[in-house]
Amino acid sequence: MRLHGYYRSSTSYRVRIALNLKGLEYETVPVDLLKAEQRSEAYRALNCFAGVPALEVDEKLYAQSLAILEWLDEYRPERPLLPSGIEDRFAARELSYAIATELHAPLNSPVLTYLEQDLGLSKDAVRAWYHHWLGKTLSGVERKLEIRGSGDFLFERPGLFEAVLIPQIYNARRFDFDLDAMPRITRIEAACLALSPFVAAHPDNQPDAPQKVSA
């Protein structure tokens, strides 16, 4: 397996977590988004979506992170990311898709760059934009977790939801979003970050992280 990704990409991050949770070995192939390597002719020939992540398995290419996560559960059913019951599977998908679909699109780098460089918004205004959408969706996620009475994880062990949640919380902290009113989310965050699959997947521990490259 070869995972083409960027160390700080939340979608790459979630796939790294999933691969680690399943105990699958993979080679990391860095794609520098800051240098627009994802739009190079060579990379487009590999992944026509010109984005990350892209997972190569047995000479086949898989793109789009949520599709990859669900494919992994079918490819290797052991250590499933989704629970067995239909209602529990819906709950995991509901929360995961809320984060992935409601937050990734308005908060990804091209959008933030457009707001600042093309529309002339100040950094404070862009941060306010970021906080607005985070608050809207994460407050709903927190409420759902409260209703379910969730503990350290959504279910008995981390899976699809945690793989999607943790990268978004990493980004939220980068943008100084106040998580004090979200104790269930931060409890899950703390529990996950203490586990080796999440530690290994963390952006700081990737070969293309700045401190790794300069070392």
C-alpha positions as CSV (number, residue, x, y, z in Angstrom):
1,M,0.0,0.0,0.0
2,R,1.2,3.5,-0.8
3,L,-0.6,6.5,0.6
4,H,-0.2,9.8,-1.3
5,G,-0.9,12.6,1.1
6,Y,0.1,15.8,2.9
7,Y,1.1,15.8,6.5
8,R,-1.4,18.4,7.6
9,S,-4.3,17.5,5.3
10,S,-7.2,16.4,7.4
11,T,-8.4,13.9,4.8
12,S,-4.9,12.3,4.6
13,Y,-4.8,12.3,8.4
14,R,-8.1,10.4,8.7
15,V,-7.0,7.7,6.2
16,R,-3.7,7.3,8.1
17,I,-5.7,6.8,11.3
18,A,-7.9,4.2,9.7
19,L,-5.0,2.3,8.2
20,N,-3.3,2.3,11.6
21,L,-6.4,1.2,13.4
22,K,-6.6,-1.8,11.0
23,G,-3.0,-2.6,11.5
24,L,-2.2,-2.2,7.8
25,E,1.3,-1.3,6.7
26,Y,1.7,1.4,4.1
27,E,4.3,3.6,2.5
28,T,3.9,7.3,2.8
29,V,4.3,9.3,-0.4
30,P,4.3,13.1,0.4
31,V,2.4,15.4,-1.9
32,D,3.3,19.1,-1.1
33,L,0.1,21.1,-1.3
34,L,1.9,24.3,-0.7
35,K,3.9,23.7,-3.9
36,A,0.8,22.6,-5.8
37,E,2.3,19.2,-6.5
38,Q,-1.3,17.8,-6.5
39,R,-1.9,19.7,-9.7
40,S,1.2,18.5,-11.5
41,E,0.8,16.6,-14.7
42,A,2.4,13.5,-13.2
43,Y,0.1,13.5,-10.2
44,R,-3.1,14.2,-12.2
45,A,-2.2,11.1,-14.3
46,L,-2.3,9.2,-11.0
47,N,-5.3,10.9,-9.4
48,C,-7.6,12.8,-11.7
49,F,-9.2,14.6,-8.8
50,A,-5.8,16.4,-8.2
51,G,-6.1,16.1,-4.5
52,V,-5.1,14.1,-1.5
53,P,-5.3,11.4,-0.2
54,A,-4.8,8.8,-2.9
55,L,-4.3,5.1,-1.9
56,E,-2.5,2.7,-4.2
57,V,-3.3,-1.0,-3.6
58,D,-2.4,-3.8,-5.9
59,E,-1.9,-1.4,-8.8
60,K,-5.3,0.2,-8.3
61,L,-5.8,3.8,-7.2
62,Y,-8.5,4.8,-4.6
63,A,-9.4,8.5,-4.0
64,Q,-11.8,10.4,-1.8
65,S,-11.2,9.8,1.9
66,L,-14.6,8.7,3.1
67,A,-14.9,6.2,0.2
68,I,-11.5,4.9,1.1
69,L,-12.5,4.4,4.7
70,E,-15.5,2.4,3.8
71,W,-13.6,0.5,1.2
72,L,-11.0,-0.5,3.8
73,D,-13.7,-2.1,5.9
74,E,-14.8,-4.2,3.0
75,Y,-11.2,-5.0,1.9
76,R,-10.1,-6.0,5.4
77,P,-13.1,-6.7,7.6
78,E,-10.9,-7.4,10.6
79,R,-10.8,-4.6,13.1
80,P,-13.9,-3.0,11.6
81,L,-14.2,0.8,11.5
82,L,-18.0,0.5,11.6
83,P,-20.0,-1.3,14.3
84,S,-22.2,-4.3,13.4
85,G,-25.7,-3.1,14.1
86,I,-27.6,-1.0,11.6
87,E,-28.5,1.7,14.0
88,D,-25.0,2.0,15.4
89,R,-23.6,2.1,11.8
90,F,-26.0,4.9,11.0
91,A,-24.9,6.8,14.2
92,A,-21.2,6.5,13.2
93,R,-22.0,7.6,9.6
94,E,-24.3,10.5,10.7
95,L,-21.6,12.1,12.9
96,S,-18.7,11.4,10.5
97,Y,-20.5,12.7,7.5
98,A,-21.6,15.8,9.4
99,I,-18.0,16.7,10.0
100,A,-16.7,15.6,6.6
101,T,-19.4,17.2,4.5
102,E,-20.3,20.3,6.5
103,L,-16.8,21.4,7.6
104,H,-14.3,20.2,5.0
105,A,-15.8,22.1,2.1
106,P,-16.0,25.6,3.6
107,L,-12.8,25.3,5.7
108,N,-10.3,23.7,3.3
109,S,-7.2,25.6,2.3
110,P,-8.3,26.8,-1.2
111,V,-11.4,28.3,0.3
112,L,-9.5,30.1,3.0
113,T,-6.9,31.3,0.5
114,Y,-9.7,32.7,-1.8
115,L,-11.4,34.5,1.1
116,E,-8.1,36.2,2.1
117,Q,-6.3,36.8,-1.2
118,D,-9.2,37.1,-3.7
119,L,-11.9,38.7,-1.6
120,G,-9.5,40.7,0.6
121,L,-10.8,39.5,3.9
122,S,-8.5,40.1,6.9
123,K,-7.0,37.2,8.8
124,D,-9.4,38.0,11.7
125,A,-12.3,37.8,9.3
126,V,-11.2,34.5,7.9
127,R,-10.7,33.2,11.4
128,A,-14.3,34.3,12.3
129,W,-15.5,32.4,9.2
130,Y,-13.7,29.3,10.4
131,H,-15.0,29.6,13.9
132,H,-18.6,30.1,12.7
133,W,-18.8,26.9,10.7
134,L,-16.9,24.9,13.4
135,G,-19.3,26.1,16.0
136,K,-22.4,25.2,13.9
137,T,-21.4,21.6,13.2
138,L,-19.4,20.7,16.3
139,S,-22.1,21.9,18.6
140,G,-24.5,19.5,16.9
141,V,-22.0,16.7,17.2
142,E,-21.5,17.5,20.9
143,R,-25.2,17.4,21.5
144,K,-25.5,14.0,19.8
145,L,-22.7,12.6,21.9
146,E,-24.5,13.9,25.0
147,I,-27.8,12.3,24.0
148,R,-26.0,9.0,23.5
149,G,-24.1,9.3,26.7
150,S,-20.8,8.6,24.9
151,G,-17.6,8.0,26.9
152,D,-14.1,7.8,25.7
153,F,-15.3,6.7,22.2
154,L,-18.5,6.7,20.3
155,F,-18.7,3.0,20.8
156,E,-16.4,0.6,22.7
157,R,-13.4,1.4,20.6
158,P,-12.4,4.0,18.1
159,G,-13.5,3.7,14.5
160,L,-14.9,5.7,11.6
161,F,-16.1,8.6,13.7
162,E,-12.9,9.0,15.6
163,A,-10.9,8.8,12.4
164,V,-12.9,11.7,11.0
165,L,-13.2,13.7,14.2
166,I,-9.6,13.9,15.4
167,P,-8.2,15.6,12.3
168,Q,-10.9,18.2,12.5
169,I,-10.2,18.9,16.1
170,Y,-6.5,19.2,15.2
171,N,-7.5,21.9,12.7
172,A,-9.8,23.6,15.2
173,R,-7.0,24.0,17.7
174,R,-4.7,25.4,15.0
175,F,-7.3,28.1,14.5
176,D,-7.7,28.7,18.3
177,F,-11.3,27.5,18.4
178,D,-12.6,27.3,21.9
179,L,-13.6,23.8,22.8
180,D,-14.4,24.4,26.4
181,A,-18.1,23.9,25.8
182,M,-17.6,20.5,24.2
183,P,-16.4,18.2,27.0
184,R,-17.5,15.0,25.2
185,I,-15.6,15.9,22.0
186,T,-12.5,16.8,24.0
187,R,-12.8,13.6,26.1
188,I,-12.8,11.5,22.9
189,E,-9.9,13.6,21.6
190,A,-7.8,12.9,24.7
191,A,-8.6,9.2,24.7
192,C,-7.7,8.8,21.0
193,L,-4.4,10.8,21.2
194,A,-3.2,8.4,23.9
195,L,-3.4,5.5,21.5
196,S,-0.5,4.5,19.2
197,P,-2.6,4.4,15.9
198,F,-3.4,8.1,16.5
199,V,0.1,9.0,17.6
200,A,1.6,7.5,14.5
201,A,-0.9,9.3,12.3
202,H,-0.4,12.7,13.8
203,P,0.8,15.4,11.4
204,D,3.9,16.1,13.5
205,N,5.0,12.5,13.1
206,Q,4.9,12.4,9.2
207,P,8.0,12.3,7.1
208,D,7.0,15.5,5.3
209,A,6.3,17.5,8.5
210,P,8.6,20.6,8.6
211,Q,10.6,19.5,11.7
212,K,11.1,16.0,10.1
213,V,12.3,17.4,6.8
214,S,14.7,19.8,8.4
215,A,16.1,17.2,10.9
